[in-house]
Amino acid sequence: MRAEALDITIESRGSAVWLRLSGPFHDEQAPNIKEKILTLLLDGNRDIVVHMEQVTFVGPLVPSTFLELLNTVRGKEGEVRFIFRNDTVSRAFAPFRNLMAIYPDEQSLAAGGFMAGIRRTTRTLFRRTGVRLSRPVAVFLLIVLCGWFLTLAYTIRLQGRRIREQAAEINRLTQEEKAAAIEIERLASRLKPLEQLGLLPDTAKGRAP
Amino acid sequence: MKRNVVVLLLHPYKNALVPVARLKAAVDRFAESLLKLTNDFPGLRWNLLLAGYLLERMDSILLSKIREVQKRDALEWLCCGYTEPFLGFSPLSLSEENVRTGADLLTSLTGAPPAGYAPPFSNWEPSFVPVLDGLGFRYAILSEALFPASLRSIRSFWATEHLGATVNLFPVHSMHPYAAPQHVEAWLETSLAGGTGTGVKLLCIDYLIPLAEADQPDPFDWLRRAAQAIEKNAIVYQSVRFDECLAMSPPAGLHYPQPSLLISRSDERPAREFLDYLHTYDQIGIMQRRMMEIDEALSSRGSSRHISELRKRLFFVQDINRFLPARTHGFLNAADRAWTFDRLIGLDTQLHHDEKTSGGQIRIADFLKNGSKCAVMANGPLKVYIDHRNGGHVFELDFRSRNINVCAVASPERHEIPRITMPGKTRTAFTDHLIGEDTLMETFAAGHALELGDFCGAPFDYTVKKTASSVRCVLVRTGSVSQGDKSFPLTMEKVFGLVGDAAILSFVYKFSSHSLVSHSFRFAVSLPLFLPGAPLGEAHVSHGRVGLSDLLAGRTALEGLTRLIVGDHARGMHLVLVTQKPVDVWCYPLGPADDYQGTALVISSRVTIEGTAPWSLIGRLEFKRTGVKVKLPDAC
């Protein structure tokens, strides 16, 4: 019977319950799987992983069933994660990729953090563009990029220092000019009475052309 | 004048399991006899068929001397595989791997690839022709019983084809030493005289040499007489290798043998519908499905050294001798069956450890390959297979710590139609009977108890539950029970559970009635147990000081107990039955004393259901490891 064509394995790994599905997943089987996951939820399981890499066919109603389940599980503060990368399942779940946590394989599920994110991005970009860099080339390009950034930062730092020195110089000269102007004015005011008495010729007027 | 061609094929074989040390000695004895024969008759040509695992065990000095014979073109090797794979009963990929491994081994040990292929017991599968072609075999040999009389009389070899791949076929006359004709010359003359072909006549003799039987008459006697007869009549006969025949003349024509099998190596009539025939027996279907399950699991793990080693161990389980009905070997032989399950469960346990799961696993799959699902629950020490479509019975219960399937009890009665299990006839565990309250053990054991319910063999609805530390399978059926002339609805719910990694199978039975009528009957749950220690006197059943140690012939009926111990010291297992309320237990042997198949344990209890109040029975089977008194010999 079509409803009985799907093989299901339920096992625990750490704190998560894994459901491994294999075979054709027809629409008639969707209520059965939904009931099983809800039963797991009732039994206290909150972290559920559905492994669908061995699924060979996906009925049209299956993704929406999982979407409903996801809402239910999240409502009970749980999470459902999916593992698959085969074309059949990927195509069926494509409209919901942004709503579901989908991993290409078990290793990427196990790995968390920054590096796992990098790896996922790598795989996604590879699938989209078809371009893949080997590790030595990637490391070399990374070194070159880092070198560029470091050089830029160093240059900016040098220029900043120069600007600061010049600003300090300008400041100092401005201060000296002001001090000199004040001194000149003071000396001129001391000489003015003697000029008014005619005892001192105005040498500045004499030299003027 | 053209001489008639005689091809002599030496075919050492063994059917039953033999301890490795004894097998090695037998192979070396055969090699010494072969060398003596080839040295005494240096002008004759010989062909040798040897399974890879037998060649591996040959003394290296003897093997190097045989290679000398091969170098002077006096000897040609044929291959059947690393073991003797049952082509019609195994996945094609596993058979291919088995044959490839055997061919590679022969090539590395003999210095030349095997020229021909010999399907064990002439188990021919046309779909294997492309595989043979791909592996480079130039010909295959088949018993002449697979050729119609009109083709046999032509006394030549043939070509066969499947999906564009071709291979040559040599019809061979198989004979055992005890059935070999006394007057060789007359027999040769008669065999070749009647041929209707116009070209050179060909007679291929597949001489079967039993290994590991040192006290039998020397099988090489007849070979010497045949060799002398051929040498004496060198004008009329020439002995050649199979490969030389291919160069002498083209095949006489095409022949398309159907899938077939010889139940015995020298049978003269092939079994055409052999798959139907084999599936009328108990246990063989379960063994085959286990083998396929393990092969699928190995294939999904990719290829690595570890997986290759495990697959090589599976080749021995795939051997055709494990799957043929015979008294001394095969699935009808209790020791042979125990060995097969030991290997299967060992491989399965190894794969389970590699998975690193915890807290139990439940799988719903078409394990029996009959279109309906089974529930398979497993934890570290136990694995339980439940068929919800046929009475919710347990058809396999593995105690992994000791590699025992306690449900491996075969019934001598064949099924009316080919089936894996026959409800009510196949001796599976947790088969439920509703019988009269006053039914006695003897009546039940004889199969004459009046069945009041319709639960035995009927389909149950099932659900599975999994928590972090346990797995459960809940089976429910609303059937009926006969009371007098009337039938009343009755619901049975039974639950099997495994907790954590404990070797405990818990079970719960619950009856509930929807009518207000009271019901009274005796409820009997049948638990046939396979205890390999029973024929050795190392198994017993006991309750306190009361017990039964002669399980081959003794019977006992114990009343009002909540605890019972079943011990098998040979295999190091104790099984403790614990129930919440007192029950009666009947214990009697299944099969005659000289052909022990198992011990029946029947848990029975009077049931009275009044109104809608339910009745329940809670119990558990605890498995414990004890010291092993009789180790399974390292045999293959």
Chai-1 contact restraints between the chains, C-beta under 6 A:
chainA,res_idxA,chainB,res_idxB,connection_type,confidence,min_distance_angstrom,max_distance_angstrom,comment,restraint_id
A,E4,B,K373,contact,1.0,0.0,6.0,A-B,restraint_1
A,D7,B,A365,contact,1.0,0.0,6.0,A-B,restraint_2
A,I8,B,I364,contact,1.0,0.0,6.0,A-B,restraint_3
A,T9,B,R363,contact,1.0,0.0,6.0,A-B,restraint_4
A,I10,B,I362,contact,1.0,0.0,6.0,A-B,restraint_5
A,I10,B,K466,contact,1.0,0.0,6.0,A-B,restraint_6
A,E11,B,T357,contact,1.0,0.0,6.0,A-B,restraint_7
A,E11,B,Q361,contact,1.0,0.0,6.0,A-B,restraint_8
A,S12,B,S358,contact,1.0,0.0,6.0,A-B,restraint_9
A,S12,B,G359,contact,1.0,0.0,6.0,A-B,restraint_10
A,S12,B,A468,contact,1.0,0.0,6.0,A-B,restraint_11
A,R13,B,T357,contact,1.0,0.0,6.0,A-B,restraint_12
A,T39,B,K465,contact,1.0,0.0,6.0,A-B,restraint_13
A,L40,B,K466,contact,1.0,0.0,6.0,A-B,restraint_14
A,D43,B,K465,contact,1.0,0.0,6.0,A-B,restraint_15
A,D43,B,T467,contact,1.0,0.0,6.0,A-B,restraint_16
